[in-house]
Structures are given as structure tokens and as C-alpha cells.
Amino acid sequence: MTAKDVDVLLVGGGVMSATLGMLLKQLDPHMAITLVERLDHVAHESTDGWNNAGTGHAGYCELNYTPEADDGSITINRALSINANFEVTLQFWSHLVEQQILPAPTKFINPTAHQSFVWGEKDVAFLRKRHELLSAHHLFADMQYSESPEQIAEWMPLVMQQRQLNQPIAATRVEYGSDVDFGSLTRNMVRHLTSLDNFQLHLSHSVKSLRKSKSGRWRVTVRDEQSGEDKVFKANFVFLGAGGGALPLLQKSGIDESQGYGGFPVSGQWLVCKKPEIVEQHHSKVYGKAAVGAPPMSVPHLDTRIINGQPALLFGPFAGFTTKFLKKGSVLDLFTSVKPNNLAPMMAVGRDNMDLTRYLIAESLQSHKSRVASLRNFFPDAKEEDWTLQNAGMRVQIIKKDAKGHGKLEFGTEIVAAKDGTLAALLGASPGASTAVQAMIDVLERCFPERMASAQWQSRMKELVPSYGQSLVEDAALLKRVRERTLSTLNLRRD
């Protein structure tokens, strides 16, 4: 069997692989890159519009990014980091729009205010203190706060419609938040990539094996699911950006750094309303506080969505228990991922998170009536017949060893890279796609260190991401410059 030589093999046709491919092609147009996707279209799993919240995660409204300790103190470091990372993403998208590589911004991103809403004395006190801490930092200086029912009704009419004000309420708002159709974004990036020399896309192709050769290159066997034939690629670098499917592929690679990693899959569903007379009354993303025992991905929110140009309202997500790692995966995924090197951490996490498992099972067994009852916390006048249930994507949360060698469950994203820089995988979920550009820059710095340090790539990175190599968390003037550009280029400021 003849093997095809490539510089880079991207596995998975989602936003991560597309972003990495785009960065590499911008840095070196001559690089030979192949992308393989097991489905017959790109962006059909986690990246698909209905399989994620579409929130441009910037920490403006997501209360789980600013956790409150038992002593009442609030930590904002994660929100600052996520906000700065999303600004990096916006800079790269702006460059691609300016170069007419991406279409008009409205095809993939739309201005959608980001708001938080809470009720009850304890949560109001939390939101008030959160606002005080965040708004004192230049990244969040434009965040507004109110406990006025009249002001909040102006910000979020549906939330206040028919609401009985028998307890205190509070809200925050950032006007220039965004709703992102990551599916459309990814399809447009891949469409451009396929128009370039030395880039190939193979759909309906599944990775069967990954083996490191004596030469130091990866020999990857891929099955063409339509013809049943196998193909072999010899790659200098392999990126596993296959969402929930990245963990099994990482395990197949056998690299030392994969040892001990496991996955905890969580499914999701949305309530969706497409009635124009209701959709037209809500133009924001309103996030609340997660229920006790709920995973961070289950923070309830009532969202404006624009997917493939069509507006809708979305509420959820309602988490569920599953053993699949992908929406179109196998019920055996969880069991086949158990290996001798991760058995102990996975058993420890299973033992220590029984409450979470029970919560997920209870969530999956909810009736439509009970789901709408949850919705009425955010839209008191909601009617059951106006909302339908939509399956969302799968998320595989990271299980890894802690400092004591026990297992712990992580709810973020993590890059796992071979020490020689020839393979990298992205594991985990939220904030995921919103920080794709920073995550893929991290991959480049870890796996292409010499080229990233070169004057040529350094100069080019500054063109792609003007803040590259500098801290938006620490430099207020720099943030002001880049934010003014991205808000203008991507049409995120409301008139």
C-alpha cells in the first residue's frame, strides 16, 4: 500500500482543526496539509450550530467562570483569562474578514448582549460583588449592573414578563457580546482551505491506527468508509481535534503523555422556540446560576441564536447521562476507553461523583412539562406548546490523575502533546470553540517551537493577531486598540 507524505495531518473536521489549518496556511502557504473527517460533512459534531450554545464565551455572563468560595470570596482570574483568549480569537477572525477569507461577519457572528440574571438575597449579593470585582478591570469596564425591575425589564423583556417580584433580583449586561454560528464559521474556513494548493480534505474517512515509525514520522492508517479501502498517510505532525473522539485516538497513539487520561461523557438537550412573535422579543443571552450538583456545562441560559441565518430562542442545556463520546458514536465508547493506565483515576472519579451521575440520569428522565417549568425561571410566561426539544452535542469531560495519583474530573479544555512535538490532541469542552485561536497558538508554540521563534513567523503572527506576545490582561491601552478594531470589523457594536 502506497503511503502519502504530508507535513500535517488534521483529524476531525471541527472548528479546532479548521483553525489550526488556517493558522498554518497563513504562516506557511507551502505546507502540505490533509484533513480527515469520519462523517460526510465537516462541522457536524460538537461544532454544529445546534450542538453548542453559540455563545462567544468571554466571561461576561457565565457565572461559573467566577466561582465563590465558602468564605464568600470570588475569584475572577479564569474570567479574565477567557476574556483575553476570546479577544485573540476575535482578532484572528477580523483579519480573515479583512482579507475576504471569511464572508461578511453576519454569516457567522452577530451582536448579542451578554447578561446574567439572578434572584434571592444570596445570589444578588454574589452578582453585586462579582460586578464590583470585574468592572474594576479594564477587560470588563463596560459591564453594567442593576437591581431595578424597570431597568432589567428593558434589558430582558421576556425574563420580566409576568414575573412576580416577591424577592430581590439583579442583572448585569455587556452590550457587545456575541452569538457565534461555529458550524458556519468552520465550513467557511474549510471551504477556503480546500481552495489552496497543498491542502486536501477527505470526508467519510476514519482513523484506524497511529504508529510512530523509526524515522520519527507518524504512519496513520485511515479507512475510506464509502469504498472500504484503507489509505496510509506519513505525517511529520498529527493533530487530534476530533472532539469526544480525540481521547480514543490519543490512546491509540500510545504516547507517554496520554497515560492516565480518561473521559466522562455528558449529553445535552435544548428547548427551542422559533415562533417569530416570541423570538423578536429577546435579543440577548441570559445566563443564571447552575443548580447544586450540576456540571458547569449545565448552567441554564435563555439565548438568542442565529443558525444558518435563521433566528430562534434556545433554553438549556439539560444534561444527560450517556456512554457515547460522540453524538454519532457508539454506546461502547466509555467502556472501550478504560485502559490499565487510567482505570484507577476513572474508578476514583466514578466513586467520588455519584451525585453527579444521579443528577445526569434524573435530568435525562425529565418530562417536557418539567423542562418548561425550569424555563419559566427565565421566561415566566412560557407555554409548553411553543417549545420543542432539540438534541445537543456530546461533551467528554477530562479525567486525569491529581497530585496524589488519584482521579479528578476537569471541566475545561486541555492540550496533550508528545514531548517531541510530533502529535497533539485537544481534550475537554467549555469554553472550547471560543478560545480556539489561543488554543491552537498554544499547539503551535509547543509543537513548532523553532519556527514560531523565527523572525518570519513572529512577524506574521503579529499581522494575524496584533496582540500576540503581549498581555491583554495587563495592558489596558493594547486592549482598547484591538477591541475597537474587532468590534468595528465584526460589526459587534449596536447602533
N, C-alpha and C positions, 0 to 999 in steps of 0.2 A: 504494500500500500504506500503510495507516494505521499510524503508529508509536505505541507505548505509552510514556508517560512514567513513569520510575521514579527514585527517588532513588539506589538502589543496585542494581546487577546483580551477583549472585554466580554465577560459572561453576565448576561442579564440585560434586557432591553428597557431598563427603567431610567429614572432621572439621574441616578448616580453614574452609571456607565456613560450615559449621553454627555453628562457634564465633564467627566474625565476625558472622554474622547474629544470634546470640543476644546478643552484647555490644551491638550497635547497637540492638536492640529493647529491651534493658534500659535503655539510655541515652536513647533517644527512641522511645517506643511508636508515635508517629505517622509514623515514617519508612516510606516505601513501598519495599519490598524484593522483588525477584524472584530466585529461584534456578533456574538451568537445569542439567540433568544429561543427558548424552548416552545413558546407559543407562536401563533401565526401572525401576531401583530406586536409591535413594541408598546410599552406603557399600558399593559393590560392587567398587571397585578397591583402592587401597592401604589404605583404611580397613577393609575387610572383615576379620573376625576371623582368618581363615586366611592373610591376605596380609601379616601383620606379626607380630612377636614377642609383641605384647601386653604387653611389659614397660613398667611405669611408669618410664621412664628417669630415674633420679635420681643416676646416677654411683656407686651403691653397689657394683655388681658388674661394671660394664663397664670392663675394664682398658684399653681403647683410649682412654678419656677421661683417662687419666693416663699420657701417653707417657714413655718412658725415653730419655734422650739417650745418645749414645755414651760420655759420661763417667760414666754411671751415675746422673746426677741425674734426678729425677722431677718433672714439672710437674703441679700439681693445679688450676690456675686454671679449666680447662674443666669439670672435675668440680664445682667449687664453683658455677660459673655455671649448669650444667644442673640441679643440685640445687635451687638457688634458683628457677629457672624452673619446675620441676615443682611446687614448693611454691605458686607463683602459680596454676598450673592446679588444684591440689587445693583452694585457697581458693574459686575460682570454682565448681567442681563442688559444694563444700559449700554455697555459697549457693543453688545451683539445687536441691539436695536439700532444704534447709531450707524453701524456698519451694514445695516439692512440684511443681516444674517437671520435675525428673528423678525417676524412680522410686526404690525402695529401692536403696541402693548395690550390693547383691549382684547386681543386674541388669546392672551394667556394670563393677564393680571389686571385687576380692577380695584379702584379705591373703595375701601370698605372699612368704616370706622371700627376700631377695636375697643370693646367695652367690657368692664367687669361689673357684675351686679350681685349684691348680697343682701340678706335680711337677717334681723335678730341682732341684739346688742353685741354679742361676742364677735360675730363676723363683720359687723360695721366697724367695730374698734380695730379689727385686723386690717380692713381695707383702708381705713383712715391712716393708720401707721405705715402701711405699705406705700401709700401715695406720698406721704411725707418723706420717706427714705428715697424712693425712686425719683420723684420730681426734683430733688436736690441735686441730682446728677444730670449732666448735660445730655446724656442719651435719652432721658425721659422728661426733659424740662417742659415739654408741651403737653404733658398729661394733665387733664382736668379732673376735678373731684367734686361731687355734690351729694348732699343728703336731702336735697329739696325734691319732693314729689313732682312739682311742676317742671323743674329742670330735667329730671330723669325722664318724665313723660315726653318731653321734647326730644330727648336723645333716643329713646327707645319706646315708641308708641305702643306696640303690641304687648310689651312686657308690663306696661302700666294699665292696659285696657282692662276694666272691670276688677282691678286689684283692690282688695280690702286692706286698708292701711292700719292694721292692728299691731304693727311692730315697726321699729325703725328700719330704714332701707338706706343703701348707699350705692354709688356707682362711680366708676372712673371712665375716661374716654380719651382716646388718641385719634384725632381726625384722619390722619393719613395712614391708617392700617391698610391691609390689602387682602383680597381674596385671589388665590392663585389656582389656575387650572393646570396642575402639574402634568396631566396627560397631554394636553395641547402643547405645552411648553416642550415636553420631551419629543413628541412627534415632529415638531418643527426643527428641533436641534438635529434629530436623526435624519430628517429629510435633507438638511443642509450637508451633513456629514457624507451621506451617500452620493452627493454630487461632486465630492472631492476625489482627486487622484489618491490611490493607495489606501482607500477605505472600502471595506466590504461588509455587508450585512447579510447574515444567514438566519432566516426565520425557521421555525419548526425544527430547531437543532438543539439537542440535549447533550450535556457533557456526561460522558460515561466514566472517564478516568483521567487523572492528572498524575504524571510521573516526571520526576526530575531526572534528566539524563546526566551522564558523566561530564558532558560539556558545560553543564550549568544551565542549560535551557530547559524549558518545560515542554514535555510531549503530552498534548491534550487530545484525547480521542472523543469525537463528537458524533452522535447518531443523527442522521437525517431522518426525521420521523415520517416524512412522506414517502421516501424511497426505501427506507430501511437500511440504507448503506451507511457505513462508518467513514469518517474523514479524520485525518490527523493534522494537527497544527503544531508546529515547533515555534515557541514564543520566547522572547527574551524576558517578557514581563506579562503576568496574568493578573487581572483584576476581577474579583468575585463580587459583583454588585447585583446579586440575584435576590435581594430582599430576604424573605424567610428561607429561601433555598441556598443562601450563602453558607450557612453553618454546615449542612451535609457536604457541600463541595469543599469547604475548608478542611473538614475531616478527611476527605478523600486525598487531599494534597499531602497529608502526613507531616507537614512542617512542625517543628518543635513548638512553635508559638501557638499551635492550635490545641495543645494538650490542656485538658481540664475544662474546656468550654462546652456548655450545654445550652439548651433553649427551652423557654416556657412559652408556648403559643397561646395567643388570645385572639378570639374572633370579635367581630363588631357588626352592629347594625345601626341604621339611621331611620328616624321618622322623616318623611319627605312630604312637603306640600308644594304643589305647582299652581294653585288657584291664583290667578293674576290679582284679584281684589285683595288677597291676603299678602302675597309676595310683595306687592307695591308699597305696603305699609312699613316694611322693615328693611333697613339698608345698613346693616352692621353685623358684627359678630359679637355676641354677648355671652361671656363665659362666667360660670359660677364656681362654687367650691365642690370638690368631689365628695361623694358620700364616704363615711368612715369605712375603711377596708377596701375601697375601690382602687384599682391601679391608676396611675397618673393619666393613662390614655383615655380614661373614662370620665374625665372632667366634663360635666354637662355644659352644652352651649347651643344657642339658637343662632343659626348662621344664614346670612345671605350667601348664596352660591350662584356662580355663573359658569356652567359647564357646557362646553361646545356651543357657546353663545346663548344658551337657554337659562333664564333665571329661575331660581327655586329657593325654598326655605328648607333648612335641614336642622333636625334636633337630635342630639345624642352625644356621644355614641353609647349604645347599650352593649356592654361587653358580654362575651360568652365563652364557655369552655370548649376547647377543641383539641384534637391531637394532630391536626394538619399544620404544616408550616407555610403553606401557600393556599390561596383561595381555590386554585385548581390543582391542589396537591393530593396526597394520599393520607388516609386515616392512620397509616403506619409510620408517618414521618417522625413523630415523637419517639416511638419505640425503637426505630432503627437508628436514631441519633444517640442512643445510650451506648457508651463505649466504656471499657475498663478504666480509661483515664479520667472520665467525667462522672462515673457512677456515684462516687461519694458526694461530690457537690450537688448533683441532681437529687439524690435521696435526701440530703440535708435541706435543700430548698423545698422539696415536697413536704417534708415533715414540718418545717417551720412556717409554711404558708397555707396551711389547711383552711384558714379563714378566707383567704383569697380564692382558693379553689371552690369553696362553698358559695362564695359571693358570685363567682362567674357562672356556676351552674344555675343558681337562683335567677340570675339575670337572663340566661338563655331560655328559661321556662316562663318568663313573664308573658302575660296576655296583652293584646293590643290595648285593652282598657287601662291596664296598669301603666303601660308605657306612656299613654296620653295623659294619665294622671301626673306623671313626672314632668311632662311637657308643661302642664298648667302652672308649675312653679315659675316658668318663664313667660308663659302666654296663657293667662287665666281663662281667656275666652275661647281656647282651642276646642274644636269639635272633632270627635273621633273620625267622622266620615271624610274630613278634609285631608287626612294624613294616611300615607301608606308606608309599609316597611320596605326598606332597601338594604340588602346585604352590603356590608363594607368589606375592607380588606383584612388580611391576617397580619398580626404583628408577633414576631418572635422575640420576646424579651431575653436578655443575656443572663445566663447562669455561669458563674465563674468562681474560682477559689478566692477566699478572702485572705487576709494576712495570717490567719491562724490555720489555713488549709481547709477550712470549712466552706460550704457553699453559700453564695449570696446572689440575690436577684437584682439585676440592674435594669433601670427603665430608660436609659439613654442610648446613645449610639457609640460605637467603638470601632476603631480601625485595628485590625490584627495583621501585622506584616511580618514576612520572613526576614530574618536578620540580614540576609544578603540582598534584600530589596527586590527580589525577583517575583514576588507574589504578595498581594494584599487583598483583604476582604473587609467589607463593611458589615458589622453585625448590629442588631438592635433596631430601635424605632425612633420615637419622638426625641428632638424636634425634626429629625430626618431631613426631608427634601428641602426645607427652608434653609438649611445650613450646608447644602450640597457643595457649594463652591468652596467654602472654607475646608470642608472635609476632604475634598479632592485635592486642594492645595496641600493639605497635610500629607496625603498619599504621595504627591509629587516630591515633597521635601524629604520624606522618609525613603522613597524608592528610587528617586533620581537626584540624589544629593549633589553630585558633581555638576550636572547640567543646570540644576536650579541655582547653584552658586556662580555660574558663569555670567559674565557681563551681558551677554546676548539675552539669556533668559531673564535675568534680573530686570533689564530694560524693558523687555516685552511684558513681563508681569506687571510693571508699573503702568503700562498702557491699558492692560486688561482690567486691572484693579488698582486704581490710583493710590489707595491707602496701603498697598502691600508693603509689608515690612515695618509698619507703624501701628500704633495702638489707638484705636478709636475710643477705647475706654478711658484713656489718659489724655488724649489730645482733643479738646473741645473745638478748637479752630479747624482742625482737619475734618472732624465730623460735620461741622457746618458746611464746609465746602463740598464734601462728597454727597451729603444728604440733599443739598439744594439741587445738585445735578441730577441725582437719581429720581427725586420727586418730580422734577420737570420732565426728564426724558421718558419716564414710565407713566406720566400723567396721573400721579397719585395724589396731587393736591386738588381738593374740591374748590370750584369757583364760588 
